Amino acid sequence: MGLIGGGIFLLIMIISVPALVIGIGLTQFRPWARVAGIVLSALDLLGFPFHTILGIYGLWVLLNRETERLFGIPGTRVA
């Protein structure tokens, strides 16, 4: 039983750590985190129904022009 529980714990950690790192990067407005967040949101679209909703919201927020300005993406101007 301990081996199965340990395996499940390890699997959940492997899946969760990238999302945690991206979330920390997003709170610090790192441009790489925005791109990684877009990729993660696109992958979330595959999980129906809750992940699909989160993926759509993530794409909507991260692809917004105001968000590009917040992350200081070159080529966007601040009005």
Biopython code that builds the backbone (N, CA, C, O; Angstrom):
import numpy as np
from Bio.PDB.StructureBuilder import StructureBuilder

atoms = [
    (1, "MET", "N", (0.820, -1.187, 0.000)),
    (1, "MET", "CA", (0.000, 0.000, 0.000)),
    (1, "MET", "C", (0.871, 1.262, 0.000)),
    (1, "MET", "O", (0.550, 2.247, -0.665)),
    (2, "GLY", "N", (1.961, 1.221, 0.743)),
    (2, "GLY", "CA", (2.859, 2.377, 0.786)),
    (2, "GLY", "C", (3.516, 2.656, -0.552)),
    (2, "GLY", "O", (3.740, 3.813, -0.909)),
    (3, "LEU", "N", (3.826, 1.599, -1.295)),
    (3, "LEU", "CA", (4.437, 1.765, -2.615)),
    (3, "LEU", "C", (3.466, 2.421, -3.586)),
    (3, "LEU", "O", (3.857, 3.292, -4.364)),
    (4, "ILE", "N", (2.218, 2.014, -3.546)),
    (4, "ILE", "CA", (1.203, 2.603, -4.436)),
    (4, "ILE", "C", (0.973, 4.063, -4.067)),
    (4, "ILE", "O", (0.907, 4.919, -4.949)),
    (5, "GLY", "N", (0.849, 4.357, -2.779)),
    (5, "GLY", "CA", (0.668, 5.737, -2.327)),
    (5, "GLY", "C", (1.845, 6.617, -2.692)),
    (5, "GLY", "O", (1.670, 7.764, -3.105)),
    (6, "GLY", "N", (3.051, 6.077, -2.539)),
    (6, "GLY", "CA", (4.249, 6.824, -2.912)),
    (6, "GLY", "C", (4.315, 7.095, -4.402)),
    (6, "GLY", "O", (4.727, 8.176, -4.825)),
    (7, "GLY", "N", (3.910, 6.117, -5.199)),
    (7, "GLY", "CA", (3.886, 6.296, -6.654)),
    (7, "GLY", "C", (2.878, 7.347, -7.087)),
    (7, "GLY", "O", (3.153, 8.158, -7.971)),
    (8, "ILE", "N", (1.707, 7.327, -6.457)),
    (8, "ILE", "CA", (0.687, 8.335, -6.768)),
    (8, "ILE", "C", (1.170, 9.724, -6.368)),
    (8, "ILE", "O", (0.983, 10.691, -7.107)),
    (9, "PHE", "N", (1.793, 9.820, -5.193)),
    (9, "PHE", "CA", (2.340, 11.095, -4.738)),
    (9, "PHE", "C", (3.394, 11.622, -5.718)),
    (9, "PHE", "O", (3.382, 12.803, -6.066)),
    (10, "LEU", "N", (4.289, 10.763, -6.157)),
    (10, "LEU", "CA", (5.328, 11.150, -7.095)),
    (10, "LEU", "C", (4.738, 11.614, -8.418)),
    (10, "LEU", "O", (5.197, 12.606, -8.983)),
    (11, "LEU", "N", (3.738, 10.920, -8.914)),
    (11, "LEU", "CA", (3.085, 11.301, -10.164)),
    (11, "LEU", "C", (2.426, 12.673, -10.046)),
    (11, "LEU", "O", (2.550, 13.501, -10.949)),
    (12, "ILE", "N", (1.737, 12.913, -8.953)),
    (12, "ILE", "CA", (1.081, 14.207, -8.744)),
    (12, "ILE", "C", (2.120, 15.323, -8.637)),
    (12, "ILE", "O", (1.899, 16.417, -9.156)),
    (13, "MET", "N", (3.226, 15.070, -7.986)),
    (13, "MET", "CA", (4.284, 16.079, -7.866)),
    (13, "MET", "C", (4.897, 16.407, -9.222)),
    (13, "MET", "O", (5.157, 17.573, -9.517)),
    (14, "ILE", "N", (5.129, 15.395, -10.043)),
    (14, "ILE", "CA", (5.710, 15.609, -11.366)),
    (14, "ILE", "C", (4.782, 16.473, -12.220)),
    (14, "ILE", "O", (5.243, 17.315, -12.992)),
    (15, "ILE", "N", (3.493, 16.263, -12.080)),
    (15, "ILE", "CA", (2.523, 17.034, -12.855)),
    (15, "ILE", "C", (2.360, 18.441, -12.285)),
    (15, "ILE", "O", (2.151, 19.380, -13.053)),
    (16, "SER", "N", (2.448, 18.620, -10.984)),
    (16, "SER", "CA", (2.140, 19.889, -10.326)),
    (16, "SER", "C", (3.301, 20.872, -10.279)),
    (16, "SER", "O", (3.069, 22.081, -10.306)),
    (17, "VAL", "N", (4.515, 20.410, -10.211)),
    (17, "VAL", "CA", (5.664, 21.302, -10.045)),
    (17, "VAL", "C", (5.787, 22.312, -11.194)),
    (17, "VAL", "O", (6.016, 23.490, -10.918)),
    (18, "PRO", "N", (5.647, 21.916, -12.468)),
    (18, "PRO", "CA", (5.727, 22.934, -13.526)),
    (18, "PRO", "C", (4.662, 24.024, -13.382)),
    (18, "PRO", "O", (4.957, 25.198, -13.606)),
    (19, "ALA", "N", (3.443, 23.664, -13.015)),
    (19, "ALA", "CA", (2.387, 24.655, -12.835)),
    (19, "ALA", "C", (2.722, 25.599, -11.686)),
    (19, "ALA", "O", (2.443, 26.795, -11.767)),
    (20, "LEU", "N", (3.310, 25.081, -10.632)),
    (20, "LEU", "CA", (3.705, 25.911, -9.501)),
    (20, "LEU", "C", (4.800, 26.902, -9.896)),
    (20, "LEU", "O", (4.744, 28.073, -9.523)),
    (21, "VAL", "N", (5.779, 26.439, -10.638)),
    (21, "VAL", "CA", (6.876, 27.308, -11.086)),
    (21, "VAL", "C", (6.335, 28.394, -12.018)),
    (21, "VAL", "O", (6.728, 29.556, -11.912)),
    (22, "ILE", "N", (5.442, 28.020, -12.921)),
    (22, "ILE", "CA", (4.846, 28.996, -13.835)),
    (22, "ILE", "C", (4.022, 30.008, -13.050)),
    (22, "ILE", "O", (4.072, 31.202, -13.347)),
    (23, "GLY", "N", (3.271, 29.557, -12.060)),
    (23, "GLY", "CA", (2.481, 30.467, -11.244)),
    (23, "GLY", "C", (3.337, 31.475, -10.499)),
    (23, "GLY", "O", (2.978, 32.650, -10.416)),
    (24, "ILE", "N", (4.453, 31.037, -9.960)),
    (24, "ILE", "CA", (5.373, 31.962, -9.283)),
    (24, "ILE", "C", (5.931, 32.961, -10.282)),
    (24, "ILE", "O", (6.030, 34.149, -9.977)),
    (25, "GLY", "N", (6.298, 32.496, -11.473)),
    (25, "GLY", "CA", (6.797, 33.400, -12.512)),
    (25, "GLY", "C", (5.751, 34.408, -12.954)),
    (25, "GLY", "O", (6.082, 35.562, -13.226)),
    (26, "LEU", "N", (4.490, 33.988, -13.031)),
    (26, "LEU", "CA", (3.421, 34.908, -13.416)),
    (26, "LEU", "C", (3.208, 35.992, -12.367)),
    (26, "LEU", "O", (2.939, 37.142, -12.715)),
    (27, "THR", "N", (3.322, 35.646, -11.098)),
    (27, "THR", "CA", (3.147, 36.659, -10.053)),
    (27, "THR", "C", (4.282, 37.672, -10.045)),
    (27, "THR", "O", (4.131, 38.772, -9.513)),
    (28, "GLN", "N", (5.427, 37.304, -10.637)),
    (28, "GLN", "CA", (6.565, 38.217, -10.727)),
    (28, "GLN", "C", (6.670, 38.862, -12.100)),
    (28, "GLN", "O", (7.658, 39.534, -12.395)),
    (29, "PHE", "N", (5.648, 38.661, -12.954)),
    (29, "PHE", "CA", (5.562, 39.252, -14.294)),
    (29, "PHE", "C", (6.777, 38.935, -15.162)),
    (29, "PHE", "O", (7.324, 39.819, -15.820)),
    (30, "ARG", "N", (7.186, 37.694, -15.161)),
    (30, "ARG", "CA", (8.290, 37.245, -16.010)),
    (30, "ARG", "C", (7.737, 36.895, -17.395)),
    (30, "ARG", "O", (6.753, 36.161, -17.487)),
    (31, "PRO", "N", (8.349, 37.404, -18.479)),
    (31, "PRO", "CA", (7.841, 37.114, -19.829)),
    (31, "PRO", "C", (7.832, 35.623, -20.164)),
    (31, "PRO", "O", (6.927, 35.156, -20.856)),
    (32, "TRP", "N", (8.820, 34.870, -19.687)),
    (32, "TRP", "CA", (8.860, 33.429, -19.967)),
    (32, "TRP", "C", (7.672, 32.719, -19.333)),
    (32, "TRP", "O", (7.182, 31.725, -19.868)),
    (33, "ALA", "N", (7.208, 33.228, -18.194)),
    (33, "ALA", "CA", (6.089, 32.590, -17.503)),
    (33, "ALA", "C", (4.793, 32.808, -18.278)),
    (33, "ALA", "O", (3.912, 31.948, -18.259)),
    (34, "ARG", "N", (4.667, 33.939, -18.956)),
    (34, "ARG", "CA", (3.473, 34.180, -19.763)),
    (34, "ARG", "C", (3.403, 33.173, -20.905)),
    (34, "ARG", "O", (2.347, 32.598, -21.170)),
    (35, "VAL", "N", (4.522, 32.965, -21.572)),
    (35, "VAL", "CA", (4.556, 31.998, -22.673)),
    (35, "VAL", "C", (4.284, 30.589, -22.157)),
    (35, "VAL", "O", (3.512, 29.843, -22.759)),
    (36, "ALA", "N", (4.910, 30.229, -21.055)),
    (36, "ALA", "CA", (4.681, 28.903, -20.472)),
    (36, "ALA", "C", (3.240, 28.753, -19.996)),
    (36, "ALA", "O", (2.667, 27.667, -20.085)),
    (37, "GLY", "N", (2.651, 29.837, -19.492)),
    (37, "GLY", "CA", (1.259, 29.803, -19.073)),
    (37, "GLY", "C", (0.316, 29.584, -20.241)),
    (37, "GLY", "O", (-0.698, 28.899, -20.108)),
    (38, "ILE", "N", (0.648, 30.165, -21.386)),
    (38, "ILE", "CA", (-0.159, 29.947, -22.594)),
    (38, "ILE", "C", (-0.094, 28.479, -23.000)),
    (38, "ILE", "O", (-1.111, 27.877, -23.346)),
    (39, "VAL", "N", (1.097, 27.912, -22.956)),
    (39, "VAL", "CA", (1.249, 26.492, -23.301)),
    (39, "VAL", "C", (0.485, 25.613, -22.319)),
    (39, "VAL", "O", (-0.202, 24.677, -22.727)),
    (40, "LEU", "N", (0.602, 25.906, -21.041)),
    (40, "LEU", "CA", (-0.100, 25.130, -20.021)),
    (40, "LEU", "C", (-1.617, 25.263, -20.168)),
    (40, "LEU", "O", (-2.345, 24.285, -19.998)),
    (41, "SER", "N", (-2.091, 26.463, -20.481)),
    (41, "SER", "CA", (-3.523, 26.663, -20.692)),
    (41, "SER", "C", (-4.016, 25.897, -21.914)),
    (41, "SER", "O", (-5.118, 25.349, -21.902)),
    (42, "ALA", "N", (-3.208, 25.860, -22.960)),
    (42, "ALA", "CA", (-3.588, 25.092, -24.147)),
    (42, "ALA", "C", (-3.669, 23.601, -23.834)),
    (42, "ALA", "O", (-4.559, 22.909, -24.330)),
    (43, "LEU", "N", (-2.749, 23.106, -23.017)),
    (43, "LEU", "CA", (-2.797, 21.699, -22.625)),
    (43, "LEU", "C", (-3.994, 21.411, -21.718)),
    (43, "LEU", "O", (-4.540, 20.307, -21.735)),
    (44, "ASP", "N", (-4.395, 22.394, -20.935)),
    (44, "ASP", "CA", (-5.555, 22.225, -20.054)),
    (44, "ASP", "C", (-6.852, 22.046, -20.839)),
    (44, "ASP", "O", (-7.819, 21.496, -20.314)),
    (45, "LEU", "N", (-6.882, 22.498, -22.071)),
    (45, "LEU", "CA", (-8.101, 22.362, -22.873)),
    (45, "LEU", "C", (-8.502, 20.906, -23.067)),
    (45, "LEU", "O", (-9.661, 20.615, -23.362)),
    (46, "LEU", "N", (-7.559, 19.997, -22.905)),
    (46, "LEU", "CA", (-7.834, 18.577, -23.126)),
    (46, "LEU", "C", (-8.617, 17.934, -21.984)),
    (46, "LEU", "O", (-9.277, 16.916, -22.190)),
    (47, "GLY", "N", (-8.555, 18.504, -20.802)),
    (47, "GLY", "CA", (-9.231, 17.918, -19.645)),
    (47, "GLY", "C", (-10.648, 18.436, -19.509)),
    (47, "GLY", "O", (-10.851, 19.604, -19.178)),
    (48, "PHE", "N", (-11.620, 17.594, -19.758)),
    (48, "PHE", "CA", (-13.019, 18.017, -19.745)),
    (48, "PHE", "C", (-13.652, 17.667, -18.412)),
    (48, "PHE", "O", (-13.374, 16.581, -17.903)),
    (49, "PRO", "N", (-14.453, 18.477, -17.830)),
    (49, "PRO", "CA", (-14.917, 19.820, -18.158)),
    (49, "PRO", "C", (-14.164, 20.922, -17.419)),
    (49, "PRO", "O", (-14.078, 22.043, -17.921)),
    (50, "PHE", "N", (-13.613, 20.628, -16.230)),
    (50, "PHE", "CA", (-13.047, 21.701, -15.414)),
    (50, "PHE", "C", (-11.762, 22.287, -15.986)),
    (50, "PHE", "O", (-11.576, 23.504, -15.973)),
    (51, "HIS", "N", (-10.884, 21.438, -16.482)),
    (51, "HIS", "CA", (-9.638, 21.936, -17.055)),
    (51, "HIS", "C", (-9.900, 22.727, -18.325)),
    (51, "HIS", "O", (-9.170, 23.671, -18.627)),
    (52, "THR", "N", (-10.923, 22.359, -19.064)),
    (52, "THR", "CA", (-11.268, 23.099, -20.272)),
    (52, "THR", "C", (-11.645, 24.532, -19.914)),
    (52, "THR", "O", (-11.214, 25.473, -20.580)),
    (53, "ILE", "N", (-12.435, 24.695, -18.881)),
    (53, "ILE", "CA", (-12.834, 26.036, -18.445)),
    (53, "ILE", "C", (-11.615, 26.835, -17.985)),
    (53, "ILE", "O", (-11.482, 28.009, -18.329)),
    (54, "LEU", "N", (-10.734, 26.218, -17.219)),
    (54, "LEU", "CA", (-9.522, 26.904, -16.765)),
    (54, "LEU", "C", (-8.601, 27.256, -17.934)),
    (54, "LEU", "O", (-7.988, 28.323, -17.948)),
    (55, "GLY", "N", (-8.508, 26.357, -18.908)),
    (55, "GLY", "CA", (-7.673, 26.613, -20.077)),
    (55, "GLY", "C", (-8.184, 27.770, -20.906)),
    (55, "GLY", "O", (-7.399, 28.597, -21.370)),
    (56, "ILE", "N", (-9.493, 27.840, -21.100)),
    (56, "ILE", "CA", (-10.083, 28.945, -21.861)),
    (56, "ILE", "C", (-9.835, 30.263, -21.134)),
    (56, "ILE", "O", (-9.446, 31.252, -21.755)),
    (57, "TYR", "N", (-10.058, 30.280, -19.833)),
    (57, "TYR", "CA", (-9.834, 31.503, -19.056)),
    (57, "TYR", "C", (-8.357, 31.913, -19.099)),
    (57, "TYR", "O", (-8.040, 33.090, -19.270)),
    (58, "GLY", "N", (-7.462, 30.940, -18.945)),
    (58, "GLY", "CA", (-6.033, 31.241, -18.990)),
    (58, "GLY", "C", (-5.610, 31.825, -20.327)),
    (58, "GLY", "O", (-4.840, 32.784, -20.369)),
    (59, "LEU", "N", (-6.102, 31.259, -21.412)),
    (59, "LEU", "CA", (-5.775, 31.793, -22.732)),
    (59, "LEU", "C", (-6.360, 33.185, -22.918)),
    (59, "LEU", "O", (-5.717, 34.063, -23.491)),
    (60, "TRP", "N", (-7.576, 33.383, -22.436)),
    (60, "TRP", "CA", (-8.232, 34.682, -22.569)),
    (60, "TRP", "C", (-7.431, 35.768, -21.843)),
    (60, "TRP", "O", (-7.249, 36.866, -22.371)),
    (61, "VAL", "N", (-6.961, 35.464, -20.653)),
    (61, "VAL", "CA", (-6.206, 36.446, -19.871)),
    (61, "VAL", "C", (-4.807, 36.644, -20.436)),
    (61, "VAL", "O", (-4.366, 37.782, -20.602)),
    (62, "LEU", "N", (-4.107, 35.563, -20.734)),
    (62, "LEU", "CA", (-2.699, 35.677, -21.133)),
    (62, "LEU", "C", (-2.507, 36.192, -22.554)),
    (62, "LEU", "O", (-1.431, 36.689, -22.886)),
    (63, "LEU", "N", (-3.532, 36.082, -23.399)),
    (63, "LEU", "CA", (-3.420, 36.584, -24.773)),
    (63, "LEU", "C", (-3.989, 37.993, -24.923)),
    (63, "LEU", "O", (-4.039, 38.525, -26.032)),
    (64, "ASN", "N", (-4.410, 38.591, -23.835)),
    (64, "ASN", "CA", (-4.964, 39.935, -23.837)),
    (64, "ASN", "C", (-3.849, 40.960, -24.060)),
    (64, "ASN", "O", (-2.729, 40.769, -23.585)),
    (65, "ARG", "N", (-4.151, 42.057, -24.787)),
    (65, "ARG", "CA", (-3.131, 43.092, -25.048)),
    (65, "ARG", "C", (-2.661, 43.777, -23.764)),
    (65, "ARG", "O", (-1.487, 44.124, -23.640)),
    (66, "GLU", "N", (-3.558, 43.968, -22.827)),
    (66, "GLU", "CA", (-3.164, 44.583, -21.558)),
    (66, "GLU", "C", (-2.183, 43.702, -20.803)),
    (66, "GLU", "O", (-1.280, 44.202, -20.132)),
    (67, "THR", "N", (-2.356, 42.398, -20.910)),
    (67, "THR", "CA", (-1.434, 41.476, -20.256)),
    (67, "THR", "C", (-0.062, 41.549, -20.908)),
    (67, "THR", "O", (0.957, 41.472, -20.221)),
    (68, "GLU", "N", (-0.028, 41.698, -22.232)),
    (68, "GLU", "CA", (1.263, 41.844, -22.921)),
    (68, "GLU", "C", (2.004, 43.067, -22.386)),
    (68, "GLU", "O", (3.216, 43.019, -22.175)),
    (69, "ARG", "N", (1.288, 44.148, -22.169)),
    (69, "ARG", "CA", (1.927, 45.357, -21.640)),
    (69, "ARG", "C", (2.423, 45.143, -20.215)),
    (69, "ARG", "O", (3.488, 45.638, -19.848)),
    (70, "LEU", "N", (1.656, 44.406, -19.408)),
    (70, "LEU", "CA", (2.087, 44.134, -18.038)),
    (70, "LEU", "C", (3.402, 43.355, -17.994)),
    (70, "LEU", "O", (4.249, 43.590, -17.132)),
    (71, "PHE", "N", (3.553, 42.436, -18.928)),
    (71, "PHE", "CA", (4.751, 41.598, -18.950)),
    (71, "PHE", "C", (5.883, 42.230, -19.743)),
    (71, "PHE", "O", (6.953, 41.632, -19.860)),
    (72, "GLY", "N", (5.676, 43.423, -20.292)),
    (72, "GLY", "CA", (6.739, 44.154, -20.974)),
    (72, "GLY", "C", (7.205, 43.482, -22.245)),
    (72, "GLY", "O", (8.402, 43.461, -22.534)),
    (73, "ILE", "N", (6.268, 42.925, -23.018)),
    (73, "ILE", "CA", (6.617, 42.282, -24.273)),
    (73, "ILE", "C", (7.058, 43.360, -25.266)),
    (73, "ILE", "O", (6.325, 44.326, -25.481)),
    (74, "PRO", "N", (8.252, 43.216, -25.881)),
    (74, "PRO", "CA", (8.706, 44.209, -26.851)),
    (74, "PRO", "C", (7.743, 44.286, -28.041)),
    (74, "PRO", "O", (7.167, 43.284, -28.463)),
    (75, "GLY", "N", (7.588, 45.491, -28.561)),
    (75, "GLY", "CA", (6.741, 45.679, -29.725)),
    (75, "GLY", "C", (5.328, 46.105, -29.368)),
    (75, "GLY", "O", (4.538, 46.418, -30.259)),
    (76, "THR", "N", (4.995, 46.122, -28.092)),
    (76, "THR", "CA", (3.697, 46.622, -27.671)),
    (76, "THR", "C", (3.897, 47.980, -27.032)),
    (76, "THR", "O", (4.892, 48.213, -26.346)),
    (77, "ARG", "N", (2.966, 48.859, -27.256)),
    (77, "ARG", "CA", (3.119, 50.198, -26.695)),
    (77, "ARG", "C", (2.094, 50.420, -25.610)),
    (77, "ARG", "O", (0.981, 49.896, -25.652)),
    (78, "VAL", "N", (2.492, 51.195, -24.660)),
    (78, "VAL", "CA", (1.592, 51.516, -23.546)),
    (78, "VAL", "C", (0.840, 52.785, -23.892)),
    (78, "VAL", "O", (1.452, 53.814, -24.174)),
    (79, "ALA", "N", (-0.478, 52.721, -23.874)),
    (79, "ALA", "CA", (-1.290, 53.896, -24.232)),
    (79, "ALA", "C", (-1.589, 54.725, -23.009)),
    (79, "ALA", "O", (-2.259, 55.753, -23.109)),
]
sb = StructureBuilder()
sb.init_structure("model")
sb.init_model(0)
sb.init_chain("A")
sb.init_seg("    ")
for serial, (resi, resn, name, xyz) in enumerate(atoms, 1):
    if name == "N":
        sb.init_residue(resn, " ", resi, " ")
    sb.init_atom(name, np.array(xyz, "f"), 0.0, 1.0, " ", f" {name:<3s}", serial, name[0])
structure = sb.get_structure()
